């Protein structure tokens, strides 16, 4: 057919261009300028996956139903694997869900976990790539993991007035699983001595046990290690471990454990 003379070269040129694009991306992966491209591809990966699957399905249907080429035996296996991808990824784009992660990709690298967050535009200016943070999850109250701001979306979400970011877990273990509810408390990168106007934090001596205190976070006890510089009339001066404003437990008894649910009593 006449249209086949145009469709085949276009599909072939698209396939060749894709191959060269992948090779170029692999060669430029270590170049600093490629970081922005990697972030763009990461956050638009689902759209790219749908484009590839939909194009492949359309081309397959074109040759079999319009040009009347008889599919080979192996082509049917290809269709079985390819057609559902186009449908599932299309539904994921329309519903803005994560069908690609739940139904298309079934494997997960538990040693490379990231927390997806929406950062308010009012707080976004305070963050930068590589900033450290403390990660907590609802499934393991009182437990903490170290994280680092790894990816920042190239565009904001206008409906949420927020910017999507991803925080990489630096010390993942067997307790963490994909799709867990998590929260991140970002830390300042500035050293304590160089931070002008840093508030001086004092804690009652009765709250400290072996250089540790219990802090209440979301009605759960979290154990924090602190470093103090001496006792004063106002209490122990805290140099590291507390930022100020936390709710600490006074006179913690031996029965307290990290993760216990508590209720804060205000004086």
C-alpha positions as CSV (number, residue, x, y, z in Angstrom):
1,X,0.0,0.0,0.0
2,X,1.1,3.6,-0.6
3,X,0.8,4.6,3.0
4,X,3.2,1.8,4.0
5,X,5.9,3.5,2.0
6,X,5.8,6.4,4.4
7,X,4.9,4.7,7.7
8,X,7.8,2.2,7.6
9,X,10.5,4.8,7.1
10,X,9.1,7.0,9.8
11,X,8.9,4.2,12.4
12,X,12.4,3.1,11.4
13,X,13.8,6.6,11.8
14,X,12.1,6.9,15.2
15,X,13.6,3.7,16.4
16,X,17.1,4.7,15.2
17,X,16.7,8.1,16.8
18,X,15.7,6.5,20.1
19,X,18.7,4.2,20.0
20,X,21.1,7.1,19.4
21,X,19.4,9.1,22.1
22,X,19.9,6.3,24.6
23,X,23.5,5.9,23.6
24,X,24.1,9.7,24.0
25,X,22.4,9.7,27.4
26,X,24.7,6.8,28.6
27,X,27.8,8.6,27.4
28,X,26.8,11.9,28.9
29,X,25.5,10.4,32.2
30,X,28.6,11.6,34.2
31,X,28.6,15.1,32.7
32,X,27.3,17.7,35.1
33,X,25.1,19.2,32.5
34,X,23.3,15.9,32.1
35,X,21.9,16.2,35.7
36,X,19.0,18.4,34.5
37,X,18.2,16.1,31.7
38,X,18.1,13.1,34.0
39,X,15.8,14.9,36.4
40,X,13.5,15.8,33.5
41,X,13.4,12.2,32.2
42,X,12.8,10.8,35.7
43,X,9.8,13.0,36.5
44,X,8.3,12.5,33.0
45,X,9.3,8.8,32.7
46,X,5.7,7.6,32.8
47,X,4.8,9.8,29.8
48,X,7.8,8.5,27.9
49,X,6.9,4.9,28.7
50,X,3.3,5.5,27.4
51,X,4.6,7.1,24.2
52,X,6.8,4.1,23.5
53,X,4.1,1.5,24.3
54,X,1.4,3.4,22.4
55,X,3.6,3.9,19.3
56,X,4.5,0.2,19.3
57,X,0.9,-0.9,19.6
58,X,-0.3,1.5,16.9
59,X,2.4,0.3,14.5
60,X,1.6,-3.3,15.2
61,X,-2.2,-2.7,14.6
62,X,-1.4,-0.7,11.4
63,X,0.6,-3.5,9.8
64,X,-1.8,-6.3,10.8
65,X,-5.2,-4.6,10.3
66,X,-4.5,-2.0,7.6
67,X,-1.6,-3.3,5.5
68,X,-2.8,-6.9,6.2
69,X,0.5,-8.3,7.1
70,X,0.1,-11.6,8.9
71,X,1.7,-11.5,12.3
72,X,4.3,-14.1,12.9
73,X,4.1,-16.6,15.8
74,X,6.5,-14.6,18.0
75,X,4.6,-11.4,17.2
76,X,1.7,-12.7,19.2
77,X,3.9,-13.0,22.3
78,X,5.1,-9.5,21.7
79,X,1.5,-8.3,21.5
80,X,0.6,-10.0,24.8
81,X,3.4,-8.2,26.6
82,X,3.1,-4.8,24.7
83,X,-0.7,-4.0,24.5
84,X,-1.4,-4.2,28.2
85,X,1.4,-1.7,28.8
86,X,-0.1,0.9,26.6
87,X,-3.5,0.5,28.3
88,X,-2.3,0.6,31.9
89,X,0.1,3.5,31.3
90,X,-2.6,5.4,29.5
91,X,-5.0,4.9,32.5
92,X,-2.2,6.0,34.8
93,X,-1.7,9.3,32.9
94,X,-5.5,10.0,32.8
95,X,-6.1,9.2,36.5
96,X,-2.7,10.7,37.7
97,X,-2.1,7.5,39.6
98,X,0.9,5.2,40.1
99,X,-0.3,2.3,38.0
100,X,3.1,2.1,36.3
101,X,4.8,1.3,39.6
102,X,2.2,-1.1,40.9
103,X,1.2,-3.1,37.8
104,X,3.8,-2.6,35.2
105,X,7.1,-2.8,37.1
106,X,6.9,-5.5,39.8
107,X,10.6,-5.5,40.9
108,X,12.0,-3.1,43.5
109,X,15.5,-2.4,44.6
110,X,15.2,-2.2,48.4
111,X,18.8,-0.8,48.6
112,X,17.8,2.2,46.5
113,X,14.7,3.8,48.2
114,X,13.5,7.4,47.9
115,X,10.8,9.3,49.7
116,X,8.6,11.4,47.4
117,X,7.5,14.7,48.9
118,X,5.6,17.9,47.9
119,X,7.4,20.9,49.3
120,X,5.4,24.1,49.7
121,X,6.6,26.9,47.5
122,X,7.0,29.1,50.6
123,X,9.6,26.6,52.0
124,X,11.2,25.6,48.7
125,X,13.8,28.4,48.8
126,X,15.3,26.9,52.0
127,X,16.2,23.6,50.3
128,X,18.9,22.7,47.9
129,X,20.2,19.5,46.3
130,X,22.3,17.4,48.7
131,X,20.6,18.7,51.8
132,X,20.4,16.2,54.6
133,X,17.3,15.1,56.5
134,X,15.9,12.7,59.0
135,X,13.3,10.2,57.7
136,X,10.6,8.6,59.8
137,X,7.8,6.2,58.8
138,X,4.4,5.5,60.3
139,X,5.1,1.7,60.3
140,X,8.1,2.0,62.7
141,X,7.4,4.8,65.2
142,X,10.6,6.0,66.9
143,X,12.9,4.8,64.2
144,X,14.9,7.2,62.1
145,X,16.9,7.0,58.8
146,X,19.3,9.4,57.2
147,X,18.3,10.9,53.9
148,X,19.6,13.4,51.3
149,X,17.6,15.6,48.9
150,X,18.4,13.8,45.6
151,X,15.9,15.1,43.0
152,X,13.9,18.2,42.5
153,X,11.1,18.4,39.9
154,X,11.8,20.8,37.0
155,X,8.3,22.3,37.4
156,X,5.9,23.0,40.3
157,X,2.5,21.5,40.9
158,X,0.2,24.5,40.5
159,X,-2.8,22.8,42.0
160,X,-0.9,21.9,45.2
161,X,1.2,25.1,45.2
162,X,4.2,22.8,45.8
163,X,7.3,21.4,44.2
164,X,7.8,17.6,44.1
165,X,11.1,16.4,45.4
166,X,12.7,13.0,46.2
167,X,14.8,12.2,49.2
168,X,17.2,9.2,48.9
169,X,17.5,6.9,52.0
170,X,21.2,6.7,52.8
171,X,20.9,3.7,55.3
172,X,18.0,1.5,54.1
173,X,17.3,-1.7,56.0
174,X,14.8,-4.6,55.9
175,X,12.2,-2.6,57.8
176,X,11.6,-0.2,54.9
177,X,9.2,-1.1,52.0
178,X,8.1,0.8,48.9
179,X,4.8,2.8,49.3
180,X,5.2,3.3,53.1
181,X,4.0,6.6,54.5
182,X,7.1,8.6,55.4
183,X,8.0,12.1,56.7
184,X,11.3,14.0,56.3
185,X,12.7,16.7,58.7
186,X,15.3,18.6,56.7
187,X,18.5,19.7,58.5
188,X,20.5,22.9,58.0
189,X,23.8,22.4,56.3
190,X,25.4,25.4,58.1
191,X,27.7,24.5,61.0
192,X,26.4,25.6,64.4
193,X,29.2,28.1,65.0
194,X,28.7,29.8,61.6
195,X,25.0,30.2,61.8
196,X,24.2,33.8,62.9
197,X,21.3,34.2,65.2
198,X,21.1,30.5,66.0
199,X,18.9,30.1,69.1
200,X,20.6,28.8,72.2
201,X,18.8,25.6,73.4
202,X,18.6,24.6,77.0
203,X,17.2,21.4,78.3
204,X,16.4,20.5,82.0
205,X,19.0,18.1,83.4
206,X,16.2,15.8,84.6
207,X,15.3,15.1,80.9
208,X,18.8,13.8,80.0
209,X,19.8,10.1,80.5
210,X,23.3,9.1,79.2
211,X,23.4,12.0,76.7
212,X,20.0,11.0,75.3
213,X,16.5,12.6,75.5
214,X,13.1,11.5,74.5
215,X,11.3,13.8,72.0
216,X,7.6,13.6,71.2
217,X,7.0,13.5,67.4
218,X,3.5,12.9,66.2
219,X,2.4,11.5,69.6
220,X,5.3,9.0,69.6
221,X,8.6,8.9,71.5
222,X,11.7,9.4,69.5
223,X,15.1,8.9,71.2
224,X,17.7,11.6,70.3
225,X,21.4,11.7,71.1
226,X,22.5,15.2,72.2
227,X,25.8,17.0,73.0
228,X,25.9,19.5,75.8
229,X,28.5,22.0,76.8
230,X,27.8,22.4,80.5
231,X,25.2,23.1,83.1
232,X,23.8,26.6,83.6
233,X,21.1,28.2,85.7
234,X,18.8,27.8,82.7
235,X,19.7,24.1,82.3
236,X,22.1,22.1,80.1
237,X,23.2,23.9,77.1
238,X,22.6,21.8,74.0
239,X,25.1,22.1,71.1
240,X,23.9,19.3,68.9
241,X,20.8,17.1,68.7
242,X,18.0,19.6,69.3
243,X,16.9,22.6,67.3
244,X,14.7,24.2,69.9
245,X,10.9,24.0,70.3
246,X,10.8,20.2,70.7
247,X,8.7,18.5,73.4
248,X,11.0,16.6,75.6
249,X,10.1,14.1,78.4
250,X,11.1,15.1,81.9
251,X,12.3,12.4,84.3
252,X,12.0,9.5,81.8
253,X,11.6,6.2,83.6
254,X,13.1,2.9,82.7
255,X,9.8,1.7,81.2
256,X,9.9,4.2,78.3
257,X,10.9,3.0,74.9
258,X,11.2,4.6,71.5
259,X,8.0,4.4,69.5
260,X,5.7,4.4,72.5
261,X,2.5,6.4,72.1
262,X,2.3,9.3,74.6
263,X,0.2,12.4,75.2
264,X,1.8,15.8,75.8
265,X,0.6,17.7,78.9
266,X,1.0,21.4,78.8
267,X,1.8,23.3,82.0
